[in-house]
Amino acid sequence: MKIAFFVCCICALPCAFAQGLIVSDAWARATPAGAHSGAVYLTFANTASKPIGIAGVAASIAGICEIHQSIEQNGMVKMRRITDLVIGAGESVKLQPGQKHIMLMQMRAPLRQGSKFRLYVTDDRQQVISVEVLVGGYVQLDMPLRP
């Protein structure tokens, strides 16, 4: 009986994960002492058959977390808050330097290379996904290697 239950649970796992939002490859750059803001980069993947919106992001290391888009206007790079990020069914969205990213504002401490922290993503169904963010170097352009 226990084995049958275990097999049923294992078989159900792919279905559970195949019906929602997956957050992966989360990383940030180190920030200098006294910095009050930073950025997180990651990938959102929607394995569901319907679009999924991102309702919010949070981290205990920052007072404010928002999704932003970097844009260039008249030779100047500016950031605009995105309040309606939606990941289409079967699609993924990669947040990366110079493009979409999660801004950490009112940070309580600088981000130190090699450290980790938790980021919480809430989707439009009010499901919260917790992801570990690895902090890379100051000039990191891509996800740092996991130790």
C-alpha positions as CSV (number, residue, x, y, z in Angstrom):
1,M,0.0,0.0,0.0
2,K,2.8,2.4,0.9
3,I,4.6,1.7,-2.3
4,A,1.5,2.3,-4.4
5,F,1.0,5.6,-2.7
6,F,4.6,6.6,-3.2
7,V,4.4,5.7,-6.9
8,C,1.2,7.7,-7.3
9,C,2.9,10.7,-5.7
10,I,5.9,10.5,-7.9
11,C,3.8,10.1,-11.0
12,A,1.7,13.2,-10.0
13,L,4.8,15.4,-9.6
14,P,5.3,16.2,-13.3
15,C,1.6,17.2,-13.6
16,A,1.9,19.5,-10.6
17,F,5.0,21.2,-12.0
18,A,3.6,21.2,-15.5
19,Q,0.7,23.4,-14.6
20,G,2.2,26.7,-13.6
21,L,5.0,29.1,-13.2
22,I,8.7,28.0,-12.9
23,V,11.2,30.6,-11.7
24,S,14.9,29.6,-12.4
25,D,18.4,30.9,-12.8
26,A,18.0,33.7,-10.3
27,W,21.1,35.8,-9.7
28,A,22.2,39.3,-8.7
29,R,25.4,41.4,-9.0
30,A,27.3,42.4,-5.9
31,T,26.7,46.0,-4.8
32,P,29.2,48.4,-3.2
33,A,29.0,49.3,0.5
34,G,26.3,51.9,1.1
35,A,24.3,50.9,-2.0
36,H,20.6,51.1,-1.4
37,S,19.5,49.4,-4.7
38,G,20.4,46.3,-6.7
39,A,18.9,44.1,-9.4
40,V,17.9,40.5,-9.8
41,Y,17.9,38.6,-13.0
42,L,16.1,35.3,-13.6
43,T,13.9,33.3,-16.0
44,F,10.1,32.9,-15.8
45,A,8.7,29.8,-17.6
46,N,5.0,29.1,-17.9
47,T,4.2,25.4,-18.3
48,A,0.4,26.0,-18.0
49,S,-2.1,26.2,-20.9
50,K,-3.1,29.7,-20.0
51,P,-1.1,32.9,-19.5
52,I,0.2,33.7,-16.0
53,G,0.8,37.2,-14.7
54,I,3.3,38.3,-12.2
55,A,1.4,40.0,-9.3
56,G,4.4,40.9,-7.2
57,V,7.9,40.2,-6.0
58,A,9.4,40.5,-2.6
59,A,12.7,39.9,-0.7
60,S,13.5,40.4,3.0
61,I,16.7,42.2,2.1
62,A,14.8,45.1,0.4
63,G,11.9,47.3,1.4
64,I,10.7,47.6,-2.2
65,C,10.9,45.1,-5.1
66,E,9.6,46.0,-8.6
67,I,10.0,44.6,-12.1
68,H,11.6,47.2,-14.4
69,Q,12.4,47.6,-18.0
70,S,15.6,49.4,-19.2
71,I,14.9,51.6,-22.2
72,E,17.0,54.1,-24.2
73,Q,15.6,57.5,-25.0
74,N,17.6,60.2,-26.6
75,G,20.9,58.5,-25.7
76,M,19.9,58.1,-22.1
77,V,19.1,54.8,-20.4
78,K,16.1,55.0,-18.2
79,M,14.0,52.4,-16.2
80,R,10.3,52.1,-16.3
81,R,8.3,50.0,-13.8
82,I,6.4,47.1,-15.4
83,T,3.1,46.4,-13.6
84,D,1.6,43.9,-16.0
85,L,4.2,41.3,-16.9
86,V,2.4,38.3,-18.3
87,I,4.1,35.0,-19.4
88,G,2.2,33.4,-22.2
89,A,1.2,29.7,-22.2
90,G,4.2,27.6,-22.9
91,E,6.5,30.7,-23.1
92,S,9.4,32.0,-21.0
93,V,10.7,35.5,-20.2
94,K,14.3,36.0,-19.3
95,L,15.2,39.0,-17.1
96,Q,18.7,40.1,-17.8
97,P,21.1,43.1,-17.5
98,G,20.1,46.0,-19.7
99,Q,16.6,44.7,-20.2
100,K,13.9,43.5,-17.9
101,H,15.0,43.0,-14.3
102,I,13.8,43.1,-10.7
103,M,14.8,46.2,-8.8
104,L,15.7,45.8,-5.1
105,M,15.2,49.2,-3.5
106,Q,15.7,50.3,0.1
107,M,18.2,47.5,0.6
108,R,19.1,46.8,4.2
109,A,22.7,45.8,3.4
110,P,24.8,45.5,0.3
111,L,24.8,42.3,-1.8
112,R,28.1,40.5,-1.2
113,Q,29.6,38.2,-3.9
114,G,29.0,34.6,-3.0
115,S,26.1,35.3,-0.7
116,K,22.5,34.1,-1.3
117,F,19.1,35.4,-0.4
118,R,15.4,34.4,-1.0
119,L,13.2,36.1,-3.5
120,Y,9.4,35.5,-3.5
121,V,7.4,35.8,-6.7
122,T,3.6,35.9,-6.5
123,D,1.6,35.0,-9.6
124,D,-1.9,36.2,-10.5
125,R,-3.4,33.1,-8.9
126,Q,-1.8,34.2,-5.6
127,Q,0.7,31.3,-5.6
128,V,4.0,32.2,-4.1
129,I,7.2,30.8,-5.4
130,S,10.4,31.0,-3.4
131,V,13.7,31.1,-5.2
132,E,17.3,31.3,-4.0
133,V,19.2,34.2,-5.6
134,L,23.0,33.8,-5.9
135,V,25.1,37.0,-5.8
136,G,27.9,37.2,-8.4
137,G,30.6,39.8,-8.9
138,Y,30.3,43.5,-9.5
139,V,30.6,43.3,-13.3
140,Q,28.8,39.9,-13.7
141,L,27.1,39.8,-17.1
142,D,25.5,36.3,-16.7
143,M,24.5,33.9,-14.0
144,P,27.5,33.0,-11.8
145,L,28.4,29.4,-11.4
146,R,26.8,27.7,-8.4
147,P,29.3,26.6,-5.8
